[in-house]
Amino acid sequence: MIAFLTGRVAGKSTGSALLDVGGVGYRLLMPTGSLAALPPLGDSVTVHTYLHVREDELTLYGFENEDERGLFVTLIGVSGVGPKVALAVLSALRPDALRAAVAADDVAVLSSVPGVGKKTAQRLALELKDKLDLPDFIDTGRGPGAAAAAEARDALLSMGFTAVESAAALRGAPAGATTEQLLKAALKTLGGRG
C-alpha cells in the first residue's frame, strides 16, 4: 500500500490534485478540506494516501493527515458505504464535525451530505459509534439540556444555516446552557467566520 507521497503540487481541480513525485504524476482524489489545505502550485507537500483496489481499477485517495485517512478507511468499512460516499462525507464534514454528528446520533447532519440518504445516515451513526474514539460532545438527543440544544439547532436551521454549520457551532457549548445561551454562543461562533 502507498501510505504517503511527498512531491510538488502540479495541479488542482474539483475533487482531485496532481502530485509530481520524482517526475511521476499521481492523481489523487481528495476531500475538499484537504484540497484547500494544499500549498500553491509548484510547492512541495506530503499527502497521506489510501490505494483502493478493485478488479478493474486502482484509485488513489489523498488526505491532509492520518486522522482523515483513518476516518476514510473506517467509513468504507460501513456496509453500503463505498469510497465515493466516504469522500463525500469527508468533504462535507471535517473529522470533528463527523465525530460530533455520530456521538449525537445526528441523522440530520449525516443525511445533509450529498449522496447520503436517511437510511445510510442511520447506519453510519449506528456502526461508527463503536468504531470511532468519540470524545464528549454536546448531546442534542437526550438528557438534561437536550431540549435546549435541539431548540437552538432548529433556530439556526430556520435562520438559513446548514445542519453541518449548526452542529459545528453548537459543539463545545456548556451542557446546562439555556436555548438562548446556546443560540448566542452559536451565532457568535458563526459570525466570527467572515
C-alpha positions in Angstrom: 0.0 0.0 0.0 1.1 3.6 -0.7 1.0 5.3 2.8 2.0 8.8 1.7 3.6 10.7 -1.2 5.9 13.7 -1.0 6.2 15.8 -4.1 5.3 19.0 -5.9 1.8 20.2 -6.4 1.4 20.0 -10.2 -2.3 20.7 -10.5 -5.6 21.1 -8.7 -9.2 20.5 -9.9 -12.5 19.9 -8.4 -12.2 16.8 -6.2 -8.6 15.9 -7.2 -5.0 17.1 -7.2 -2.0 16.1 -9.3 1.2 15.5 -7.4 4.6 15.3 -9.2 6.8 12.8 -7.3 10.2 12.4 -9.0 8.8 13.0 -12.4 5.8 10.7 -12.0 2.4 12.4 -11.8 -0.1 10.9 -9.3 -3.8 11.9 -9.5 -5.3 11.9 -6.0 -9.0 12.1 -5.3 -9.3 14.3 -2.2 -11.9 15.7 0.2 -12.4 19.5 -0.3 -10.8 20.4 3.0 -7.6 18.5 2.1 -7.6 20.1 -1.3 -8.0 23.6 0.2 -5.1 22.9 2.6 -2.6 22.1 -0.3 0.1 24.7 -0.9 0.2 26.7 -4.1 1.2 25.0 -7.4 4.9 24.2 -7.5 5.3 23.9 -3.7 6.3 20.6 -2.0 3.8 18.8 0.2 3.3 15.4 1.9 -0.1 13.8 1.3 -1.3 10.7 3.2 -2.8 8.2 0.8 -5.1 5.2 0.5 -4.9 3.0 -2.5 -8.4 1.5 -3.3 -8.1 -1.7 -5.4 -10.9 -3.1 -7.4 -10.7 -5.8 -10.1 -11.0 -3.2 -12.9 -9.5 -0.1 -11.3 -6.8 1.3 -8.9 -7.8 4.6 -7.3 -5.5 6.7 -5.1 -7.1 8.9 -2.4 -5.2 11.7 -0.7 -5.7 13.3 2.7 -4.3 16.2 4.7 -3.4 14.0 7.7 -3.5 10.4 9.1 -6.7 11.1 11.1 -8.6 11.9 7.9 -7.2 8.9 6.1 -8.2 6.7 9.1 -11.7 8.0 9.1 -11.9 7.3 5.3 -10.9 3.7 5.9 -13.4 3.4 8.8 -16.2 4.9 6.6 -15.6 2.4 3.7 -15.8 -0.4 6.3 -19.5 0.6 7.0 -21.8 -1.7 5.0 -23.2 0.1 1.9 -20.6 2.9 2.0 -18.0 2.9 -0.7 -15.1 5.3 -1.4 -17.3 7.8 -3.3 -19.7 8.2 -0.4 -16.8 8.2 2.2 -15.1 11.0 0.2 -18.4 13.0 0.1 -18.8 12.6 3.9 -15.2 13.9 4.5 -15.8 16.7 2.0 -18.9 17.9 3.8 -17.8 17.2 7.4 -14.4 17.8 8.9 -13.3 15.0 11.2 -14.5 16.7 14.4 -17.9 17.5 12.9 -18.3 13.9 11.8 -17.4 12.6 15.3 -19.9 15.1 16.8 -22.7 14.1 14.5 -22.1 10.4 15.2 -21.8 11.0 19.0 -25.1 12.9 19.0 -26.8 10.4 16.6 -27.5 13.5 14.4 -29.0 11.8 11.4 -30.0 15.3 10.0 -26.3 16.3 9.8 -25.2 13.0 8.3 -28.0 12.9 5.7 -27.2 16.5 4.7 -24.1 15.0 2.9 -24.8 14.7 -0.8 -25.4 11.1 -1.7 -26.2 10.0 1.9 -29.9 9.3 2.5 -31.6 8.8 5.8 -31.1 5.1 6.0 -27.4 5.4 5.2 -27.1 8.2 7.7 -28.7 6.0 10.4 -26.3 3.1 9.5 -23.3 5.5 9.7 -24.4 6.7 13.2 -25.0 3.2 14.4 -21.9 1.5 13.0 -19.4 4.3 13.6 -20.3 4.9 17.2 -18.4 1.7 18.2 -15.6 2.2 15.7 -14.6 5.8 16.4 -13.0 7.3 19.5 -15.7 9.7 20.4 -15.0 12.5 22.9 -17.8 14.1 24.8 -19.8 16.4 22.6 -22.9 18.4 23.3 -25.8 16.0 23.3 -28.7 17.1 21.1 -30.7 13.9 21.6 -31.3 13.2 25.3 -30.6 14.1 28.9 -30.6 17.5 30.6 -30.2 20.3 28.2 -31.1 18.2 25.2 -34.3 20.1 24.5 -32.4 23.5 24.7 -29.8 22.1 22.3 -32.4 20.8 19.9 -34.3 24.2 20.0 -31.1 26.1 19.4 -30.2 23.9 16.4 -33.7 24.2 15.0 -33.5 28.0 15.4 -30.1 28.1 13.5 -31.6 25.9 10.7 -34.6 28.3 10.4 -32.1 31.2 10.0 -30.7 29.5 7.0 -27.6 27.9 8.4 -26.9 24.3 7.3 -27.2 21.3 9.6 -23.4 21.0 9.4 -22.8 24.6 10.3 -25.3 24.4 13.1 -23.8 21.3 14.6 -20.3 22.7 14.4 -21.4 26.0 16.1 -23.1 24.2 19.0 -20.2 21.8 19.6 -18.4 22.5 22.8 -21.2 24.6 24.3 -21.9 24.1 28.0 -24.3 21.2 28.6 -26.5 23.0 31.1 -27.0 26.1 29.0 -30.4 27.5 28.1 -31.6 27.8 24.5 -30.9 31.5 24.5 -27.3 31.0 25.8 -26.7 28.2 23.2 -28.1 30.4 20.4 -26.0 33.4 21.4 -22.8 31.3 21.6 -23.5 29.6 18.2 -24.3 32.9 16.5 -21.0 34.4 17.9 -19.1 31.4 16.5 -20.8 31.6 13.1 -20.4 35.4 13.0 -16.7 35.1 13.5 -16.2 33.1 10.3 -16.3 36.0 8.0 
